[in-house]
Amino acid sequence: MPNYRFRFTGRERDEVVVDCEDVDAARNEAVRSLGAYLSEHPGFADEGHWRIEVESEQCEPLLHVIVATVNVRPRR
């Protein structure tokens, strides 16, 4: 089973290496990892956005998982 690397961009977190069947499974695991981290840090909304870069075993970038908080613009 291939390894995928998760890098939490812009945060003081270690790189996480996981075994997944394919890129789709790695994306799902990245979402779960980010969700678990954010649930432990409820103040994340004040920090703008969070991103995990998912890379292959060879450190090639494959995709980004992004959570962002954006204020609603007033309607005119």
C-alpha positions in Angstrom: 0.0 0.0 0.0 1.5 3.4 -0.9 2.4 6.1 1.6 1.1 9.6 1.5 2.4 12.6 3.4 0.2 15.2 5.0 1.8 18.6 5.6 -0.2 21.1 7.7 0.7 24.3 5.9 1.4 27.4 8.0 1.0 25.6 11.3 3.4 24.1 13.9 2.6 20.5 13.1 4.8 17.5 12.3 4.4 15.8 8.9 2.0 12.8 9.0 2.7 9.7 6.9 -0.2 7.4 6.2 -0.8 4.2 4.2 -3.8 4.5 1.9 -5.1 2.5 -1.1 -5.1 5.4 -3.5 -5.3 9.2 -3.7 -9.1 9.2 -3.0 -8.5 7.3 0.2 -5.6 9.7 1.1 -7.9 12.7 0.5 -10.5 11.2 2.9 -7.9 10.5 5.5 -6.6 14.1 5.2 -10.1 15.5 5.8 -10.5 13.3 8.9 -7.0 14.3 10.2 -7.8 18.0 9.7 -11.2 17.6 11.3 -9.8 15.9 14.3 -7.2 18.6 14.8 -9.6 21.4 14.4 -12.1 19.8 16.8 -9.3 20.0 19.4 -8.6 23.7 18.6 -12.0 25.4 18.5 -10.3 28.9 18.0 -9.3 28.0 14.5 -11.9 30.2 12.9 -10.0 33.3 14.1 -7.0 32.2 12.1 -8.5 32.4 8.6 -7.8 29.2 6.8 -6.1 25.8 7.2 -4.6 23.7 4.5 -3.1 20.2 4.3 -0.9 19.4 1.4 -1.1 15.7 0.4 2.0 14.4 -1.3 3.0 11.1 -2.8 5.8 8.8 -1.4 8.2 10.7 -3.7 7.1 14.1 -2.1 5.2 15.1 -5.3 2.2 17.4 -4.5 -1.1 15.7 -5.3 -3.8 17.9 -3.7 -4.8 20.4 -1.1 -7.5 20.0 1.5 -8.6 23.5 2.6 -10.9 24.8 5.4 -11.5 28.5 5.3 -13.6 30.9 7.2 -14.8 33.9 5.3 -17.0 36.8 6.5 -20.2 37.3 4.5 -20.3 40.4 2.4 -23.3 42.6 3.1 -25.9 42.6 0.4 -26.5 45.9 -1.4 
